[in-house]
Amino acid sequence: MILVTGAGGKTGRAVIQALISRGAGVRGIVNSNTNAQKITALGAEAVLGDMGSLEDMIGAAEGAAAIYHISPNVHARELEFGQTAVAAAIKAGVPRFVFHSLCHPQIESLPNHWLKLRVEEKIKESGLNFTILQPTPYMQNVLGQRQNILERGVYEIPYQPSTLLGMVDLDDVAEVAARVLLTPKTYDWATYELAGPEILSQTEVLHIIRLVTGKEIALKVISREDWCARAASAGMPQYAVSIFYRMFEFMESSGFWGNPGVLEWLLERKARRFEAWFRAVGNWS
Ligand SMILES: NC(=O)c1ccc[n+]([C@@H]2O[C@H](COP(=O)([O-])OP(=O)(O)OC[C@H]3O[C@@H](n4cnc5c(N)ncnc54)[C@H](OP(=O)(O)O)[C@@H]3O)[C@@H](O)[C@H]2O)c1
């Protein structure tokens, strides 16, 4: 049995799906009944608890062959969650620890990156058998624009059209996670960058969106201030709002991509490209 933390989020559910489809037993630690229902529907066992509570984490980790640790996205308690997951693995005698980090954790100006590097450091110090996966931004983030594309005919971004991203398909990442978790020893003590197979500007992303939908979708650049005001009024905590602001600024000035070689080596096939992914998620008419 594998314990997945942050199990009810989009990453957790993709990893659970990949594990269950390969016949693995999965337990997920979740913070609400809603998230429990989401993962039991996939065939996983759900344990209600706080990832920051050592007691809850030890209870959830009991009997697990590995922990797959996912921190909630842009969360103030990210380091605490990572340290607790490592401590729980040691206390519960879990022999393997796989961490869902992200590409370029060394960016000090972005706390959601920098804190992941701190968690990676704790994992290395722990003496656990570990694997660290570092994905680039997901293609699935574009699905947040589904309503804009379908109902308003716009693709809205908080950075310039020239911004370059090397997006990866979350399902490719989940396939690698399952392979790593279900293959003992082969992937121990490794850190793998999981970057998408092409570096696209937002103008190129728009071109693909137009091609697949068959519609004259417009590209709309909104200011980071407006994006943040909207996110705050929708209930996003101030900590996250301020980091998203800096993240969009960083993306615009430096782009965000990596080298896809390691991902394709781990998949033993080509990684999914954006156009194929966008067509496959379908229903764009
Ligand atoms: N999005 C990307 O493009 C991308 C790319 C590379 C790496 N990543 C990394 O992937 C990770 C996961 O992102 P995600 O969007 O899948 O995660 P997410 O949905 O933000 O969070 C995962 C789950 O954790 C739950 N949670 C929050 N606090 C908790 C607590 N105290 N105890 C137990 N569960 C708790 C959340 O519950 P609620 O539903 O209540 O919030 C959510 O269901 C992040 O660390 C991110 O940096 C993301």
The ligand as an ORCA input file, in Angstrom:
! r2SCAN-3c Opt
* xyz 0 1
  N       0.081     23.201    -10.872
  C       1.233     23.016    -11.481
  O       1.396     23.375    -12.655
  C       2.377     22.353    -10.746
  C       3.545     22.044    -11.435
  C       4.606     21.427    -10.765
  C       4.455     21.132     -9.400
  N       3.297     21.455     -8.764
  C       3.180     21.149     -7.329
  O       2.192     20.159     -7.160
  C       1.730     20.233     -5.811
  C       0.265     19.893     -5.749
  O      -0.514     20.860     -6.409
  P      -2.111     20.631     -6.494
  O      -2.651     21.821     -7.211
  O      -2.418     19.276     -6.994
  O      -2.483     20.680     -4.930
  P      -3.730     21.282     -4.170
  O      -4.975     20.888     -4.868
  O      -3.522     22.713     -3.811
  O      -3.596     20.545     -2.728
  C      -3.640     19.186     -2.550
  C      -4.659     18.821     -1.488
  O      -4.124     19.073     -0.168
  C      -5.229     19.376      0.662
  N      -4.799     19.984      1.927
  C      -4.601     21.303      2.218
  N      -4.207     21.442      3.485
  C      -4.174     20.200      4.036
  C      -3.874     19.696      5.334
  N      -3.487     20.497      6.337
  N      -3.956     18.357      5.549
  C      -4.341     17.519      4.547
  N      -4.634     17.926      3.297
  C      -4.551     19.255      3.044
  C      -6.051     20.285     -0.223
  O      -7.364     20.379      0.264
  P      -8.393     21.559     -0.184
  O      -9.162     20.956     -1.311
  O      -9.200     21.754      1.032
  O      -7.569     22.741     -0.561
  C      -5.989     19.575     -1.579
  O      -7.011     18.623     -1.720
  C       2.129     21.612     -5.261
  O       3.118     21.446     -4.280
  C       2.699     22.323     -6.491
  O       3.751     23.204     -6.181
  C       2.258     22.031     -9.404
*
